[in-house]
Amino acid sequence: MGRMRIPPRIAAFGGATAVAATLLAGPVAHAAPASVTSTASAAVKALGSVCYSALPSQAHDTLTLIDRGGPFPYPQDGVVFQNRERLLPAHTTGYYHEYTVITPGSPTRGARRIITGQAAHEDYYTADHYASFRRVVFGC
């Protein structure tokens, strides 16, 4: 296991406090964001979306680890995602971070990832190593 990185959405809420609250409360109950700007909404429609319940169980595991602040299975988990493909909405470097979604039977990290943005519940899933993304919708 590599060095643990604190996801930006946990750090923004006071890292230790958020992690402690998560550990005491148990698994996080995800809720859809209250509002989304029209620009962000248009970008998400272009990307597509996927219901949390439709994700593979390993993606659920990854999202739980992110919410808890780790520990993560690979040293690359938590690194800044550069958005070189420019498929996600444009933001400054450091806005996005990537995490491995374990692929059973794969001898490598595989192609599946969760990319997190700094906004609450701004999570994207890719099953094809950044060729496409779908925004995770937690309310369905």
JOPE-V474318 format. One record per residue. N is the residue number from 0. RES is the residue in one small letter. SS is DSSP state (2 for helix, 1 for strand, 0 for the rest). PHI is phi in whole degrees, -180 to 180 (none if undefined). Layout:
n=[N & N]
res=[RES & RES]
ss=[SS & SS]
phi=[PHI & PHI]
//
This chain:
n=[0 & 1 & 2 & 3 & 4 & 5 & 6 & 7 & 8 & 9 & 10 & 11 & 12 & 13 & 14 & 15 & 16 & 17 & 18 & 19 & 20 & 21 & 22 & 23 & 24 & 25 & 26 & 27 & 28 & 29 & 30 & 31 & 32 & 33 & 34 & 35 & 36 & 37 & 38 & 39 & 40 & 41 & 42 & 43 & 44 & 45 & 46 & 47 & 48 & 49 & 50 & 51 & 52 & 53 & 54 & 55 & 56 & 57 & 58 & 59 & 60 & 61 & 62 & 63 & 64 & 65 & 66 & 67 & 68 & 69 & 70 & 71 & 72 & 73 & 74 & 75 & 76 & 77 & 78 & 79 & 80 & 81 & 82 & 83 & 84 & 85 & 86 & 87 & 88 & 89 & 90 & 91 & 92 & 93 & 94 & 95 & 96 & 97 & 98 & 99 & 100 & 101 & 102 & 103 & 104 & 105 & 106 & 107 & 108 & 109 & 110 & 111 & 112 & 113 & 114 & 115 & 116 & 117 & 118 & 119 & 120 & 121 & 122 & 123 & 124 & 125 & 126 & 127 & 128 & 129 & 130 & 131 & 132 & 133 & 134 & 135 & 136 & 137 & 138 & 139]
res=[m & g & r & m & r & i & p & p & r & i & a & a & f & g & g & a & t & a & v & a & a & t & l & l & a & g & p & v & a & h & a & a & p & a & s & v & t & s & t & a & s & a & a & v & k & a & l & g & s & v & c & y & s & a & l & p & s & q & a & h & d & t & l & t & l & i & d & r & g & g & p & f & p & y & p & q & d & g & v & v & f & q & n & r & e & r & l & l & p & a & h & t & t & g & y & y & h & e & y & t & v & i & t & p & g & s & p & t & r & g & a & r & r & i & i & t & g & q & a & a & h & e & d & y & y & t & a & d & h & y & a & s & f & r & r & v & v & f & g & c]
ss=[0 & 0 & 0 & 0 & 0 & 0 & 0 & 2 & 2 & 2 & 2 & 0 & 0 & 0 & 0 & 2 & 2 & 2 & 2 & 2 & 2 & 2 & 2 & 2 & 2 & 0 & 0 & 0 & 0 & 0 & 0 & 0 & 0 & 0 & 0 & 0 & 0 & 2 & 2 & 2 & 2 & 2 & 2 & 2 & 2 & 2 & 2 & 0 & 1 & 1 & 1 & 2 & 2 & 2 & 0 & 0 & 2 & 2 & 2 & 2 & 2 & 2 & 2 & 2 & 2 & 2 & 2 & 2 & 0 & 0 & 0 & 0 & 0 & 0 & 0 & 0 & 0 & 0 & 0 & 1 & 0 & 0 & 0 & 0 & 0 & 0 & 0 & 0 & 0 & 0 & 0 & 0 & 0 & 0 & 0 & 0 & 1 & 1 & 1 & 1 & 0 & 0 & 0 & 0 & 0 & 0 & 0 & 0 & 0 & 0 & 0 & 0 & 1 & 1 & 1 & 1 & 0 & 0 & 0 & 0 & 0 & 0 & 1 & 1 & 1 & 1 & 0 & 0 & 0 & 0 & 0 & 0 & 0 & 1 & 1 & 1 & 1 & 0 & 0 & 0]
phi=[none & -90 & -68 & -76 & -112 & -90 & -59 & -54 & -70 & -81 & -60 & -66 & -102 & 90 & 20 & -62 & -63 & -66 & -66 & -61 & -63 & -65 & -66 & -73 & -85 & 90 & -57 & -75 & -90 & -81 & -131 & -68 & -60 & -66 & -148 & -135 & -66 & -64 & -65 & -64 & -62 & -64 & -65 & -65 & -61 & -66 & -83 & 95 & -143 & -144 & -68 & -51 & -66 & -90 & -72 & -64 & -57 & -66 & -69 & -60 & -60 & -64 & -62 & -64 & -61 & -62 & -63 & -89 & 84 & 106 & -75 & -102 & -75 & -127 & -63 & -78 & -64 & 97 & -72 & -66 & -93 & -79 & 58 & -61 & -73 & 58 & -91 & -89 & -54 & -68 & -148 & -68 & -58 & 101 & -71 & -106 & -133 & -118 & -140 & -75 & -104 & -58 & -108 & -56 & 84 & -84 & -78 & -121 & -66 & 76 & -104 & -89 & -144 & -111 & -111 & -109 & -101 & -81 & -72 & -59 & 56 & -98 & -125 & -124 & -114 & -129 & -104 & -128 & 50 & 78 & -75 & -152 & -135 & -132 & -73 & -79 & -106 & -89 & -94 & -133]
//
